[in-house]
Amino acid sequence: MASKNPTWLGPLPALYNITDSAWQRVAESARLITVQAGVPLYRDQEACENYLVILDGSVRVQKLAASGQVITLYHLEAGQTCELTTTCLLGGASYPAEAVAETQVRAALIPKAQFLEAMFHAPQFREFVFSSLDKGINDLITLVEQVAFGHMDGRLAHCLVSRAGAKKRLRVTHLALAEELGTAREVVSRLLKEFERQGWVRLHRGWIEIGDLHSLRALASQTIV
């Protein structure tokens, strides 16, 4: 049977294939937005009013400490939902962090009342939400383990490997990496210089080239001690 879901769900098969009529009504209530790079999708301590689905682009969810230090909690890509948004909607809490567009982002916003209606009346949607939430919590626990027990050089290696992918090139600044890892820019610069001395990377202005992926992966595997 053909889906009666709105067309904006087309690139999101996990949601598009939900056949609960309650979900299909709720999906129709979504508001589509476009946010430019650098603009927050939500702010720390802001009331949570909408379920957030990323349709295109990349979002960084981060926590800013009183000292000014920033740590990245996770990234959101096309087809993903925001775990903090989900927990805030379910618990009636304000956001404990902020989400900033890294690129131009298209997203769908489902109002809180409609989201809760779908959670109550649409079992398939509820299963999707809890499955996504379970993965997000596990990812956050991994982050806590890395911050608490991981060596910074291993965490940096893991970050470089995961973000560079098959391209072996990463367009990123030392400051952005420091914010990703929740440390000082000077720490990242010092470690990158050591990586370059070992021949593992080559540093350029505004981007990093991976020279020895095997060695970086070996170091990254030692992130949790």
Backbone as CSV, one residue per row, in Angstrom:
resi,resn,N_x,N_y,N_z,CA_x,CA_y,CA_z,C_x,C_y,C_z
1,MET,0.851,-1.192,0.000,0.000,0.000,0.000,0.882,1.236,0.000
2,ALA,0.583,2.207,-0.853,1.378,3.421,-0.955,1.260,4.229,0.334
3,SER,2.390,4.868,0.723,2.389,5.667,1.944,1.562,6.924,1.751
4,LYS,0.840,7.313,2.790,0.092,8.566,2.792,0.864,9.656,3.519
5,ASN,2.128,9.400,3.793,2.932,10.396,4.480,3.295,11.542,3.543
6,PRO,3.554,12.754,4.076,3.925,13.904,3.235,5.261,13.680,2.543
7,THR,5.469,14.392,1.436,6.639,14.160,0.597,7.949,14.510,1.293
8,TRP,7.923,15.405,2.298,9.181,15.776,2.944,9.833,14.591,3.655
9,LEU,9.057,13.547,3.912,9.586,12.353,4.563,10.239,11.379,3.580
10,GLY,10.175,11.677,2.302,10.707,10.773,1.289,12.125,10.298,1.529
11,PRO,13.072,11.203,1.894,14.459,10.774,2.128,14.661,10.074,3.469
12,LEU,13.603,9.905,4.251,13.709,9.335,5.597,12.864,8.066,5.678
13,PRO,13.367,6.955,5.137,12.536,5.751,5.036,12.004,5.254,6.373
14,ALA,12.768,5.410,7.453,12.313,4.915,8.754,11.030,5.617,9.197
15,LEU,10.868,6.875,8.814,9.652,7.619,9.146,8.617,7.553,8.025
16,TYR,9.094,7.561,6.771,8.179,7.560,5.637,7.353,6.280,5.583
17,ASN,7.948,5.173,6.034,7.263,3.883,5.937,6.344,3.582,7.122
18,ILE,6.250,4.507,8.072,5.317,4.318,9.176,3.893,4.463,8.656
19,THR,3.063,3.475,8.924,1.706,3.476,8.378,0.642,3.873,9.394
20,ASP,1.024,4.160,10.639,0.048,4.599,11.636,-0.639,5.871,11.150
21,SER,-1.958,5.850,11.110,-2.695,7.028,10.643,-2.462,8.223,11.560
22,ALA,-2.279,7.967,12.861,-2.033,9.069,13.796,-0.725,9.775,13.449
23,TRP,0.307,9.003,13.094,1.575,9.603,12.696,1.432,10.376,11.402
24,GLN,0.703,9.832,10.453,0.539,10.512,9.174,-0.149,11.862,9.345
25,ARG,-1.109,11.952,10.256,-1.749,13.245,10.531,-0.754,14.210,11.162
26,VAL,0.040,13.704,12.068,1.011,14.552,12.751,2.090,15.040,11.782
27,ALA,2.549,14.159,10.901,3.592,14.535,9.941,3.145,15.698,9.065
28,GLU,1.864,15.759,8.787,1.316,16.858,7.979,1.428,18.196,8.697
29,SER,1.561,18.164,10.029,1.619,19.413,10.797,3.030,19.998,10.856
30,ALA,4.007,19.304,10.296,5.397,19.750,10.391,5.606,21.069,9.655
31,ARG,6.474,21.882,10.222,6.872,23.145,9.584,8.305,22.987,9.091
32,LEU,8.521,23.256,7.807,9.849,23.113,7.213,10.590,24.440,7.300
33,ILE,11.854,24.382,7.744,12.652,25.592,7.896,14.012,25.409,7.232
34,THR,14.648,26.525,6.908,16.023,26.541,6.420,16.829,27.460,7.331
35,VAL,17.956,26.966,7.820,18.805,27.716,8.749,20.196,27.824,8.143
36,GLN,20.761,29.022,8.157,22.083,29.237,7.580,23.179,28.791,8.541
37,ALA,24.356,28.504,7.995,25.498,28.071,8.809,25.806,29.102,9.889
38,GLY,26.070,28.608,11.094,26.403,29.478,12.209,25.221,29.938,13.038
39,VAL,24.009,29.654,12.568,22.796,30.093,13.268,22.310,28.980,14.197
40,PRO,21.969,29.287,15.453,21.468,28.259,16.372,20.080,27.756,15.969
41,LEU,19.876,26.452,16.092,18.534,25.897,15.947,17.797,25.953,17.278
42,TYR,18.558,25.834,18.369,18.009,26.115,19.691,19.158,26.525,20.608
43,ARG,18.813,27.194,21.718,19.820,27.726,22.632,19.704,27.063,24.006
44,ASP,20.810,27.098,24.737,20.848,26.573,26.097,19.805,27.287,26.961
45,GLN,19.008,26.499,27.690,17.953,26.967,28.601,16.707,27.480,27.881
46,GLU,16.664,27.359,26.573,15.474,27.735,25.806,14.410,26.654,25.949
47,ALA,13.148,27.075,25.973,12.056,26.109,26.063,12.033,25.232,24.817
48,CYS,11.769,23.951,25.015,11.713,22.998,23.904,10.273,22.888,23.421
49,GLU,10.011,23.313,22.192,8.635,23.393,21.693,8.355,22.493,20.497
50,ASN,9.416,21.912,19.883,9.227,21.152,18.645,10.140,19.940,18.591
51,TYR,9.640,18.870,17.970,10.451,17.702,17.631,11.242,18.051,16.383
52,LEU,12.554,17.770,16.393,13.456,18.228,15.341,13.935,17.068,14.481
53,VAL,13.732,17.184,13.172,14.207,16.197,12.199,15.082,16.921,11.180
54,ILE,16.319,16.481,11.020,17.228,17.103,10.065,17.010,16.482,8.688
55,LEU,16.722,17.316,7.701,16.485,16.838,6.337,17.722,16.960,5.462
56,ASP,18.536,17.975,5.727,19.744,18.185,4.919,20.693,19.077,5.712
57,GLY,21.999,18.809,5.574,22.987,19.628,6.254,23.514,18.970,7.518
58,SER,24.301,19.735,8.271,24.956,19.220,9.464,24.767,20.187,10.628
59,VAL,24.509,19.625,11.819,24.279,20.412,13.032,25.216,19.916,14.124
60,ARG,25.775,20.844,14.891,26.618,20.489,16.035,25.863,20.823,17.325
61,VAL,25.706,19.829,18.188,25.085,20.037,19.496,26.211,20.150,20.509
62,GLN,26.243,21.258,21.252,27.394,21.540,22.098,26.972,22.155,23.423
63,LYS,27.887,22.073,24.403,27.662,22.643,25.726,28.763,23.649,26.008
64,LEU,28.356,24.866,26.384,29.293,25.927,26.717,29.367,26.071,28.232
65,ALA,30.573,25.919,28.788,30.766,26.046,30.226,30.878,27.520,30.608
66,ALA,30.729,27.807,31.902,30.836,29.182,32.393,32.220,29.755,32.106
67,SER,33.223,28.884,32.028,34.598,29.314,31.754,34.803,29.708,30.297
68,GLY,33.817,29.427,29.457,33.941,29.681,28.029,34.369,28.470,27.233
69,GLN,34.717,27.381,27.891,35.123,26.155,27.205,33.906,25.491,26.579
70,VAL,34.089,24.952,25.392,33.011,24.307,24.641,33.357,22.845,24.417
71,ILE,32.367,21.966,24.543,32.558,20.562,24.177,31.400,20.140,23.279
72,THR,31.734,19.452,22.199,30.712,18.947,21.285,30.130,17.654,21.836
73,LEU,28.815,17.611,21.952,28.147,16.412,22.449,27.919,15.408,21.324
74,TYR,27.443,15.887,20.191,27.272,15.021,19.021,26.939,15.882,17.809
75,HIS,26.960,15.255,16.644,26.588,15.909,15.400,25.299,15.282,14.875
76,LEU,24.533,16.075,14.165,23.321,15.594,13.503,23.479,15.777,12.001
77,GLU,23.143,14.731,11.258,23.202,14.774,9.801,21.805,14.521,9.237
78,ALA,21.706,14.575,7.913,20.422,14.365,7.249,19.817,13.023,7.641
79,GLY,18.538,13.041,7.978,17.827,11.828,8.346,17.847,11.517,9.821
80,GLN,18.505,12.358,10.624,18.597,12.102,12.051,17.696,13.040,12.854
81,THR,17.353,12.585,14.051,16.604,13.409,14.992,17.496,13.733,16.183
82,CYS,17.075,14.708,16.985,17.912,15.197,18.080,17.496,14.560,19.400
83,GLU,18.426,13.819,20.020,18.099,13.114,21.260,17.774,14.080,22.408
84,LEU,18.511,15.202,22.497,18.206,16.167,23.551,16.805,16.743,23.382
85,THR,16.420,17.014,22.139,15.075,17.508,21.886,14.037,16.496,22.354
86,THR,14.267,15.226,22.048,13.318,14.183,22.432,13.170,14.104,23.945
87,THR,14.298,14.081,24.668,14.225,13.968,26.125,13.581,15.203,26.746
88,CYS,13.844,16.373,26.171,13.233,17.599,26.701,11.720,17.608,26.466
89,LEU,11.285,17.140,25.315,9.856,17.069,25.036,9.160,16.082,25.972
90,LEU,9.775,14.932,26.167,9.171,13.908,27.027,9.184,14.319,28.491
91,GLY,10.221,15.033,28.905,10.341,15.411,30.307,9.837,16.797,30.633
92,GLY,9.443,17.562,29.606,8.962,18.916,29.845,10.046,19.862,30.316
93,ALA,11.299,19.600,29.921,12.425,20.404,30.383,12.903,21.364,29.301
94,SER,13.688,22.368,29.716,14.340,23.267,28.767,15.613,22.611,28.240
95,TYR,16.134,23.138,27.148,17.352,22.591,26.571,18.541,22.803,27.513
96,PRO,19.378,21.769,27.739,20.570,21.912,28.570,21.815,22.239,27.749
97,ALA,21.656,22.435,26.449,22.780,22.710,25.562,22.245,23.491,24.366
98,GLU,23.094,23.707,23.367,22.655,24.425,22.170,23.002,23.626,20.924
99,ALA,22.260,23.896,19.851,22.517,23.255,18.562,22.760,24.344,17.530
100,VAL,23.881,24.235,16.797,24.281,25.257,15.837,24.461,24.616,14.470
101,ALA,23.932,25.255,13.437,24.087,24.747,12.075,25.547,24.878,11.644
102,GLU,26.144,23.772,11.209,27.513,23.804,10.689,27.521,24.155,9.207
103,THR,26.466,23.787,8.510,26.260,24.131,7.109,24.832,24.682,7.000
104,GLN,24.428,25.049,5.804,23.007,25.367,5.640,22.201,24.107,5.937
105,VAL,21.171,24.245,6.735,20.391,23.103,7.213,18.918,23.268,6.841
106,ARG,18.342,22.193,6.334,16.884,22.122,6.199,16.377,21.162,7.262
107,ALA,15.325,21.550,7.936,14.817,20.723,9.021,13.303,20.793,9.068
108,ALA,12.714,19.786,9.702,11.274,19.755,9.936,11.026,19.877,11.433
109,LEU,10.090,20.735,11.805,9.712,20.934,13.196,8.274,20.465,13.398
110,ILE,8.094,19.536,14.324,6.762,19.040,14.670,6.406,19.584,16.046
111,PRO,5.333,20.350,16.175,4.980,20.958,17.463,4.849,19.927,18.577
112,LYS,5.166,20.358,19.787,5.195,19.477,20.950,3.889,18.713,21.130
113,ALA,2.761,19.386,21.015,1.467,18.727,21.234,1.247,17.604,20.227
114,GLN,1.615,17.838,18.959,1.447,16.810,17.934,2.435,15.661,18.141
115,PHE,3.663,15.994,18.564,4.652,14.953,18.866,4.131,14.026,19.963
116,LEU,3.605,14.584,21.044,3.099,13.769,22.146,1.878,12.950,21.709
117,GLU,1.079,13.533,20.819,-0.065,12.781,20.289,0.406,11.554,19.516
118,ALA,1.443,11.725,18.698,1.965,10.601,17.923,2.598,9.558,18.844
119,MET,3.268,10.006,19.897,3.864,9.068,20.846,2.784,8.207,21.509
120,PHE,1.648,8.792,21.753,0.574,8.077,22.452,-0.229,7.183,21.509
121,HIS,-0.476,7.651,20.274,-1.407,6.956,19.384,-0.737,6.188,18.233
122,ALA,0.572,6.374,18.012,1.230,5.746,16.859,2.364,4.836,17.331
123,PRO,2.098,3.552,17.520,3.119,2.631,18.054,4.385,2.566,17.215
124,GLN,4.267,2.616,15.890,5.457,2.542,15.044,6.358,3.755,15.256
125,PHE,5.747,4.921,15.366,6.518,6.133,15.612,7.160,6.073,17.001
126,ARG,6.421,5.616,17.978,6.960,5.508,19.335,8.175,4.580,19.358
127,GLU,8.104,3.480,18.637,9.230,2.548,18.563,10.441,3.223,17.922
128,PHE,10.208,4.007,16.859,11.293,4.736,16.201,11.950,5.719,17.172
129,VAL,11.135,6.457,17.920,11.661,7.461,18.850,12.526,6.808,19.920
130,PHE,12.040,5.723,20.527,12.795,5.083,21.598,14.060,4.406,21.082
131,SER,14.000,3.890,19.856,15.192,3.292,19.253,16.258,4.354,19.015
132,SER,15.848,5.512,18.491,16.789,6.613,18.253,17.350,7.126,19.567
133,LEU,16.494,7.201,20.581,16.924,7.695,21.886,17.930,6.746,22.529
134,ASP,17.714,5.455,22.367,18.643,4.466,22.924,20.027,4.619,22.316
135,LYS,20.086,4.777,20.991,21.381,4.962,20.324,22.045,6.245,20.796
136,GLY,21.265,7.328,20.910,21.833,8.599,21.323,22.406,8.551,22.724
137,ILE,21.719,7.887,23.637,22.208,7.772,25.009,23.496,6.968,25.044
138,ASN,23.559,5.892,24.279,24.790,5.092,24.230,25.964,5.912,23.691
139,ASP,25.689,6.751,22.687,26.745,7.606,22.138,27.232,8.611,23.181
140,LEU,26.304,9.168,23.955,26.688,10.133,24.985,27.489,9.465,26.103
141,ILE,27.127,8.224,26.443,27.892,7.488,27.453,29.316,7.247,26.955
142,THR,29.446,6.919,25.673,30.780,6.738,25.092,31.587,8.022,25.183
143,LEU,30.934,9.157,24.915,31.609,10.449,25.023,32.091,10.697,26.452
144,VAL,31.229,10.419,27.428,31.611,10.607,28.832,32.812,9.736,29.179
145,GLU,32.811,8.498,28.708,33.943,7.601,28.961,35.228,8.156,28.348
146,GLN,35.112,8.691,27.139,36.293,9.247,26.473,36.830,10.455,27.224
147,VAL,35.923,11.343,27.644,36.348,12.543,28.360,36.961,12.180,29.712
148,ALA,36.328,11.224,30.420,36.776,10.879,31.768,38.032,10.017,31.769
149,PHE,38.128,9.090,30.804,39.188,8.082,30.863,40.133,8.095,29.667
150,GLY,39.770,8.807,28.626,40.568,8.747,27.409,41.723,9.726,27.406
151,HIS,42.835,9.352,26.776,43.971,10.242,26.581,43.640,11.204,25.446
152,MET,44.043,12.461,25.570,43.685,13.459,24.570,44.275,13.140,23.200
153,ASP,45.490,12.568,23.163,46.055,12.249,21.851,45.221,11.195,21.137
154,GLY,44.734,10.189,21.889,43.881,9.174,21.289,42.542,9.731,20.860
155,ARG,41.981,10.637,21.654,40.704,11.254,21.291,40.844,12.101,20.034
156,LEU,41.968,12.825,19.927,42.212,13.624,18.726,42.380,12.727,17.510
157,ALA,43.116,11.635,17.651,43.282,10.696,16.537,41.934,10.135,16.099
158,HIS,41.095,9.771,17.069,39.770,9.248,16.753,38.940,10.282,16.017
159,CYS,39.025,11.528,16.450,38.280,12.605,15.799,38.739,12.798,14.358
160,LEU,40.047,12.795,14.133,40.576,12.974,12.781,40.148,11.839,11.859
161,VAL,40.269,10.617,12.345,39.917,9.446,11.529,38.435,9.452,11.182
162,SER,37.575,9.720,12.174,36.134,9.644,11.944,35.637,10.773,11.055
163,ARG,36.244,11.954,11.162,35.772,13.090,10.376,36.374,13.141,8.980
164,ALA,37.589,12.614,8.796,38.222,12.659,7.479,37.615,11.640,6.526
165,GLY,37.225,10.463,7.052,36.641,9.424,6.209,37.612,8.951,5.143
166,ALA,37.068,8.539,4.006,37.899,7.999,2.930,38.679,9.086,2.204
167,LYS,38.291,10.347,2.378,38.941,11.442,1.642,40.367,11.672,2.129
168,LYS,40.624,11.342,3.403,41.922,11.582,4.031,42.272,13.063,4.055
169,ARG,41.254,13.913,3.922,41.449,15.350,4.042,40.339,15.907,4.918
170,LEU,40.719,16.815,5.786,39.774,17.351,6.754,39.917,18.866,6.771
171,ARG,38.876,19.565,6.329,38.905,21.025,6.342,38.380,21.494,7.691
172,VAL,39.290,21.828,8.582,38.908,22.185,9.938,40.039,22.990,10.581
173,THR,39.711,23.875,11.502,40.715,24.656,12.221,41.087,23.968,13.532
174,HIS,42.205,24.369,14.096,42.617,23.833,15.390,41.600,24.206,16.467
175,LEU,41.035,25.402,16.365,40.037,25.835,17.345,38.791,24.967,17.277
176,ALA,38.349,24.639,16.063,37.160,23.799,15.911,37.394,22.411,16.497
177,LEU,38.578,21.869,16.299,38.903,20.562,16.888,38.935,20.649,18.412
178,ALA,39.463,21.753,18.932,39.504,21.930,20.388,38.094,21.979,20.962
179,GLU,37.196,22.669,20.287,35.809,22.743,20.751,35.139,21.383,20.653
180,GLU,35.484,20.636,19.628,34.945,19.288,19.468,35.335,18.397,20.648
181,LEU,36.569,18.578,21.112,37.121,17.694,22.145,37.014,18.272,23.550
182,GLY,36.574,19.519,23.656,36.432,20.124,24.968,37.764,20.436,25.624
183,THR,38.724,20.929,24.834,40.040,21.261,25.379,40.495,22.592,24.801
184,ALA,41.712,23.000,25.105,42.239,24.272,24.625,42.848,24.120,23.233
185,ARG,42.782,25.206,22.452,43.349,25.172,21.102,44.842,24.854,21.159
186,GLU,45.544,25.358,22.159,46.981,25.132,22.272,47.307,23.645,22.435
187,VAL,46.435,22.934,23.150,46.631,21.492,23.346,46.526,20.769,22.001
188,VAL,45.496,21.117,21.233,45.301,20.484,19.925,46.463,20.811,18.993
189,SER,46.894,22.059,18.972,47.996,22.453,18.090,49.278,21.700,18.436
190,ARG,49.537,21.549,19.734,50.736,20.831,20.156,50.690,19.361,19.718
191,LEU,49.515,18.723,19.896,49.376,17.321,19.514,49.473,17.148,17.997
192,LEU,48.868,18.077,17.253,48.931,17.984,15.794,50.365,18.141,15.294
193,LYS,51.123,19.020,15.942,52.533,19.171,15.566,53.299,17.870,15.803
194,GLU,52.970,17.186,16.902,53.612,15.901,17.185,53.170,14.854,16.166
195,PHE,51.883,14.845,15.811,51.395,13.916,14.780,52.131,14.163,13.465
196,GLU,52.351,15.448,13.144,53.044,15.782,11.901,54.502,15.315,11.964
197,ARG,55.133,15.480,13.112,56.518,15.030,13.275,56.639,13.523,13.065
198,GLN,55.579,12.770,13.503,55.553,11.320,13.325,55.210,10.915,11.891
199,GLY,54.779,11.883,11.081,54.391,11.574,9.712,52.960,11.105,9.568
200,TRP,52.172,11.272,10.625,50.793,10.795,10.598,49.855,11.769,9.883
201,VAL,50.169,13.059,9.948,49.361,14.072,9.279,50.284,15.088,8.626
202,ARG,49.708,15.888,7.710,50.390,17.053,7.164,49.464,18.243,7.381
203,LEU,49.969,19.267,8.008,49.155,20.417,8.393,49.220,21.501,7.329
204,HIS,48.069,22.035,6.977,47.965,23.138,6.034,47.068,24.207,6.660
205,ARG,47.074,25.383,6.091,46.235,26.445,6.626,44.760,26.140,6.380
206,GLY,44.039,25.837,7.456,42.599,25.588,7.341,42.226,24.154,7.031
207,TRP,43.219,23.286,6.819,42.865,21.884,6.570,44.030,20.970,6.944
208,ILE,43.686,19.691,7.123,44.647,18.678,7.571,44.587,17.493,6.617
209,GLU,45.732,17.007,6.218,45.832,15.835,5.341,46.311,14.638,6.162
210,ILE,45.606,13.529,6.039,45.998,12.313,6.757,47.126,11.631,5.994
211,GLY,48.257,11.421,6.681,49.399,10.789,6.036,49.547,9.320,6.388
212,ASP,49.180,8.935,7.610,49.330,7.543,8.058,48.064,7.157,8.810
213,LEU,47.067,6.702,8.060,45.777,6.366,8.639,45.891,5.189,9.608
214,HIS,46.749,4.228,9.288,46.902,3.041,10.133,47.376,3.424,11.539
215,SER,48.369,4.296,11.618,48.897,4.695,12.922,47.872,5.491,13.718
216,LEU,47.122,6.356,13.044,46.086,7.124,13.737,44.997,6.202,14.274
217,ARG,44.612,5.221,13.482,43.592,4.266,13.944,44.096,3.467,15.137
218,ALA,45.370,3.098,15.108,45.942,2.346,16.227,45.911,3.186,17.502
219,LEU,46.247,4.462,17.384,46.207,5.340,18.545,44.780,5.570,19.004
220,ALA,43.861,5.739,18.035,42.454,5.968,18.381,41.859,4.775,19.121
221,SER,42.318,3.567,18.796,41.789,2.370,19.442,42.153,2.313,20.913
222,GLN,43.101,3.137,21.329,43.516,3.170,22.723,42.849,4.320,23.482
223,THR,41.806,4.923,22.862,41.165,6.081,23.466,40.629,5.787,24.845
224,ILE,39.961,4.612,25.022,39.437,4.215,26.329,40.468,3.319,26.995
225,VAL,40.906,3.685,28.176,41.927,2.893,28.866,41.333,2.239,30.088
